[in-house]
């Protein structure tokens, strides 16, 4: 199965548990954290059975364009492949970007397994409520079997919460998106100063993460710092700034030299974190 990198290790483990072989395809920062589709084609072999796509993407915030999805769809039809489409952040998009499900393209619903969650759209992560939209009856039956032998069922409390979210006014979704855009802009404007030039990266087109590149000249002032730049920065930010983040390399080798911040926290908390970063970074040179 082809799977994007960054994002590689967490998803790769699940694929391996199913006795499949994950094959990473890189996402490139200069392409807006999108894949090189010619490279993706070259990675497909007679053993390939599926392509995994995640748009908007975690951790990068990249969003596949309609042209990207049409090319992947054509490739899937040509090579008779399944597509697993992770659309968890379908409602978290900025700057006029649009979400297009690859399953909506001609001939694709029959060979696509779209995966959705209410965690992001309605900010109910703790409820762990998601759903699939699968046309193939055999796959639907196998999904039911997996659910029966894992979670067994979803509690009535969580189901009522989901019904409430869907039946209520959907203006809350648009309001949440506007607020996330404001928090994104606050974070990026602040880190330009607070990071003292050590962090760079374009604002994401979707999701609520800042996948920032670390200046290669930066070195950690902490003793016995990890050799990985991503881990060294993560450790420094936690110990000196009390800022939690995730090392980019944990999402795959393409993510090395980056860290992932989450800007979904409230504005006061973001402002405090940026102030802490600015103070700690003031004495760190590159």
CORJO-V527276 format. One record per helix or strand of 2 or more residues. SS is the DSSP state (alpha for helix, beta for strand). FROM is the first residue (numbers start at 0). TO is the last residue. If there is no record, write none. Layout:
{{SS FROM TO} {SS FROM TO}}
This chain:
{{beta 1 4} {alpha 7 16} {beta 22 27} {alpha 28 30} {beta 33 34} {alpha 36 42} {beta 49 53} {alpha 65 78} {beta 81 85} {alpha 101 103} {alpha 108 110} {beta 111 116} {alpha 117 120} {alpha 124 126} {beta 129 132} {alpha 136 147} {alpha 155 166} {alpha 170 193} {beta 198 199} {beta 208 213} {alpha 228 240} {beta 245 246} {alpha 247 250} {alpha 252 254} {beta 257 261} {alpha 266 280}}
